[in-house]
Each structure stands twice: as structure tokens, then as C-alpha cells.
Amino acid sequence: MIRAIIIDDEPNAVGLISLRLAQHCPQVEVIACCTSSQKGVQAILDHQTDLDVVFLDIEMPQMNGFQVLEAVGNVSFSLVFVTAYDQFALKAFRYSAVDYLLKPIDTQELIQAVTRIENQRKTTKQQLEHLKDQFNNPARTFPDRIALSYQNGIAFVLLKDIIYCESDDNYTKVYVQDGQHYLSTRSMRDIQGLLEERDFLRVHRKFLINLLHIKKFVKGEGSYLVMSNQQTIPVSRLQKDRLMEHFDWL
């Protein structure tokens, strides 16, 4: 069984999550429902030894979600943030690889979140710090790194160090400057959605490249790029014009 606590200052939200978990996720046992941050802190402290996941609202009076976690201290459980935040905030969650549910709660997304909890490790302190830094950023600029979940843990990779990404079924290989690569559990579509606004371009169905790492573009019937690590990347006919337009190449 997955033992869960729900913390949200909206009683209707607490009731809805609890009801849908009971209806659609029989492997989850809700051991506490809290409609105040203070009660939420106490519930977590009371159940820390047998707690698997906390569904936690971010915006609450008295203490927000981050302050609840600071009051608890050691986070030794999975987290699913529940939020009605804007698109910037949603991108912050995705950059940090921290799970979230968007209000109003969608049943299918709740089921998928529970499935991920069953399959993945606990939320790390690094992930939470990365996420909190973005929410505390008054300029709301994009972060300079991305969290990549892979077999051995979570890597926080500087965007400028990523040379290219290669699709591998439902996974993505991310190649970086130091010669390493990570087999990320994120899909290519997910990574593309985050990085295309940051000097990255999908040049082929299998490849997303960092435009800043292009060393050479060889045009012709089988166009390809030579990247900073000397790797050659094919450019599809459909994406060739986009690439040339980006650099004003003739």
C-alpha cells in the first residue's frame, strides 16, 4: 500500500483528491487529510516513519507548501504538488522534475501521478531547492539548468553544456560537454517543450540540438550538422528550412 497525506486549505480539493484516490487508486491509503498548513506539518511529523507521499498545495495562508516542508525538515517521501499556478510555474515544475497536479484535478492525471510514485524514487532535496529558487525568482527568467531523472538518480545539467538530445523510444539520451550522456526517463517531446525556447531546435525526428554547439552545416541531399563533440547529426528535409532561417543562411 501507498500511504498518503493530503494538505490543502480548500476542503473541496481535499475531499475530491481523497474520493478519486479511493475510487481509482485502491493501492493508496489516505492516512490524513489536512485543511491547514499547521495541521499538515503535524500530520507529516506523526507519520514520517510510514509515509510514502504527500499531496501538497503550494499557496496556503500562514505557511505555503515550501514553508511546510521547511518546518518538517527531512523530506523522506514523494511529493505531488497541487497547484492552480500559471504556465511559468508549470514549467518550473517540469524543469525540476517534480510531480504536480493542476487544479481542477483531472482523474487520469491523478492516476498517472500515483503510477509514477510506485515506480520512482523519493523527491530529493536538490529538486526542491531547484524548484524553490525558481518560484523565488522575481524576474521569472528561465532556469539555467534542467533536472534529468535517470537510472542512477537525478542529474542537474546546465543547459549550455547540453550538446544534443537523441530520442530512444520513450526515453531520451542527453549528451553533454564532458563526454557523458544520460538516459533520461523524460520523453523527447517533454524535453523539446522545455528547451526549444532556449536555443534548441528539433532538426530530425530523433534529434534535438543545441544551436550554440553547431560547428558545421553540410548542405545537400543528405544534410547534416557537425556538433562541438564532432558528432554528426542528420537534418531532415522538413527541418532544413527552419535551421537555415534561424541563421539567415542562403
C-alpha positions in Angstrom: 0.0 0.0 0.0 1.0 3.6 -0.7 0.3 5.7 2.5 -0.7 9.3 1.6 -1.4 12.6 3.3 -3.4 15.4 1.6 -2.7 19.0 2.6 -4.8 21.8 1.0 -6.6 24.8 2.6 -9.6 24.2 0.3 -11.8 21.4 1.9 -13.4 20.7 -1.5 -10.0 20.0 -3.1 -9.0 17.7 -0.2 -12.3 15.8 -0.5 -12.0 15.5 -4.2 -8.5 14.1 -4.2 -9.4 11.7 -1.4 -12.5 10.5 -3.2 -10.8 9.9 -6.5 -7.9 8.1 -4.9 -10.5 5.8 -3.2 -12.3 5.3 -6.5 -9.4 4.9 -8.9 -6.3 4.1 -6.9 -7.0 1.3 -4.5 -3.3 0.9 -3.8 -3.4 4.3 -2.0 -4.4 4.6 1.7 -5.1 8.1 2.8 -3.9 8.3 6.4 -4.6 12.0 7.0 -6.4 14.9 5.4 -5.5 18.4 6.5 -7.0 21.8 5.6 -4.4 23.9 7.3 -0.6 24.1 6.9 0.0 23.7 10.6 -2.1 20.5 10.8 -0.3 19.3 7.7 3.1 19.7 9.4 2.0 17.8 12.5 0.5 15.0 10.4 3.7 14.6 8.5 5.7 14.5 11.7 3.3 12.0 13.2 3.6 9.6 10.2 7.2 10.2 9.0 8.2 6.6 9.5 5.4 5.1 7.4 4.6 7.9 5.0 5.0 7.4 1.2 3.6 10.5 -0.4 2.2 13.9 0.4 -0.2 15.7 -1.9 0.6 19.3 -1.1 -1.0 22.6 -2.1 1.6 25.4 -2.7 -0.5 28.6 -1.9 -1.9 28.4 1.6 -2.4 31.0 4.3 0.1 31.2 7.2 2.6 28.8 5.5 2.9 27.9 1.9 3.9 24.5 0.7 7.7 25.2 0.8 7.4 26.5 4.3 5.5 23.3 5.3 8.5 21.3 4.1 11.0 23.5 5.8 9.1 23.0 9.1 9.1 19.3 8.6 12.9 19.2 8.0 13.8 15.9 6.5 11.7 15.1 3.4 11.9 11.3 3.1 8.8 10.8 1.0 7.5 11.5 -2.5 5.8 14.8 -3.2 3.0 15.8 -5.6 2.3 19.5 -5.6 -1.3 20.6 -6.2 -1.4 24.0 -7.9 -3.6 26.4 -9.8 -0.5 28.3 -10.9 0.3 29.9 -14.3 2.4 28.5 -17.1 5.6 29.8 -15.7 5.1 27.8 -12.6 4.2 24.7 -14.5 7.5 25.0 -16.5 9.3 25.4 -13.2 7.9 22.0 -12.0 9.0 20.4 -15.3 12.5 21.8 -15.2 12.9 20.4 -11.7 11.3 17.0 -12.5 9.0 17.5 -9.5 5.5 16.0 -9.9 2.4 18.2 -9.8 -1.3 18.2 -10.4 -3.1 21.1 -11.9 -6.4 22.3 -10.4 -9.1 21.4 -11.2 -7.9 17.8 -10.7 -8.0 15.5 -13.7 -8.7 11.9 -12.7 -6.4 10.4 -15.4 -3.5 12.7 -14.3 -4.0 11.7 -10.7 -3.8 8.0 -11.7 -0.6 8.7 -13.7 0.9 10.5 -10.7 0.3 7.5 -8.5 1.8 5.2 -11.1 4.9 7.4 -11.1 5.1 7.3 -7.3 5.1 3.5 -7.5 7.9 3.4 -10.0 10.3 6.2 -8.9 12.5 7.3 -6.0 11.6 9.9 -3.4 11.7 13.6 -4.1 15.2 14.8 -3.5 16.3 17.9 -1.5 18.1 19.1 -4.7 14.9 19.0 -6.7 13.1 21.0 -4.0 15.8 23.6 -3.8 15.9 23.9 -7.6 12.1 24.4 -7.7 12.1 26.9 -4.8 14.8 29.0 -6.4 12.6 29.4 -9.5 9.5 30.4 -7.5 11.6 33.0 -5.6 13.0 34.4 -8.8 11.2 37.8 -9.1 12.2 38.3 -12.8 10.7 34.9 -13.6 13.6 34.2 -16.0 14.1 30.7 -17.2 16.4 28.5 -15.1 19.9 27.7 -16.4 19.7 24.0 -15.7 17.3 21.1 -16.0 16.8 18.1 -13.8 17.1 14.8 -15.6 15.9 11.6 -13.9 18.0 8.6 -15.0 18.8 5.1 -13.7 21.3 6.1 -11.0 19.5 9.2 -9.7 18.8 12.8 -10.8 21.4 14.9 -12.7 21.1 18.7 -12.7 22.6 19.7 -16.1 23.5 23.2 -17.2 21.6 24.0 -20.5 24.7 25.4 -22.1 26.5 22.1 -21.5 23.9 20.1 -23.5 25.2 19.4 -27.0 22.2 17.4 -28.3 19.4 15.0 -27.3 18.5 11.8 -29.0 15.2 10.0 -28.8 15.3 6.4 -27.6 11.8 5.1 -27.6 10.1 6.6 -24.5 13.4 7.8 -23.1 15.9 10.4 -24.2 19.7 10.3 -24.4 21.2 13.7 -23.4 24.8 14.3 -24.5 26.8 16.8 -22.6 30.1 18.6 -23.0 32.2 16.5 -20.6 31.7 13.4 -22.8 29.0 11.9 -20.6 25.4 11.1 -21.6 22.3 10.4 -19.5 19.5 8.1 -20.5 16.7 10.3 -19.1 13.2 9.0 -18.3 11.8 12.1 -19.8 10.4 11.8 -23.3 11.8 13.8 -26.3 8.5 15.7 -26.5 8.8 16.8 -22.9 12.4 17.9 -23.2 11.7 19.7 -26.5 8.8 21.6 -24.9 11.2 22.9 -22.3 14.3 23.6 -24.4 13.0 25.0 -27.7 12.7 28.4 -26.2 16.4 28.2 -25.2 18.5 28.0 -28.4 17.5 24.4 -29.0 15.9 23.1 -32.3 14.4 19.8 -33.4 16.3 19.1 -36.6 15.2 15.5 -37.1 12.5 13.2 -35.5 15.3 11.6 -33.4 17.4 14.7 -32.6 17.1 18.0 -30.7 20.3 20.1 -30.9 21.8 23.0 -29.1 22.3 25.7 -31.7 25.2 27.1 -29.8 27.1 23.8 -30.3 26.9 23.7 -34.1 30.4 23.7 -35.7 29.4 23.0 -39.3 26.3 22.6 -41.5 26.8 20.4 -44.6 24.0 21.0 -47.1 22.9 18.7 -49.9 20.7 15.7 -50.4 21.7 14.3 -47.0 22.2 17.4 -45.0 23.9 17.0 -41.6 25.4 19.0 -38.8 28.8 18.6 -37.1 28.5 19.3 -33.4 31.1 20.5 -30.9 31.8 16.9 -29.9 32.4 16.0 -33.6 29.2 14.0 -33.7 27.3 14.3 -37.0 23.5 14.8 -36.7 21.2 14.3 -39.7 18.9 17.2 -40.7 15.5 16.3 -42.1 14.2 18.0 -45.2 11.3 19.3 -43.3 13.5 21.0 -40.7 16.3 22.2 -43.0 14.5 25.4 -43.9 13.8 26.2 -40.2 17.5 25.7 -39.4 18.7 27.9 -42.3 16.1 30.6 -41.4 17.4 30.7 -37.9 20.9 31.6 -39.0 19.8 33.5 -42.1 21.8 31.0 -44.2 21.4 31.2 -48.0 
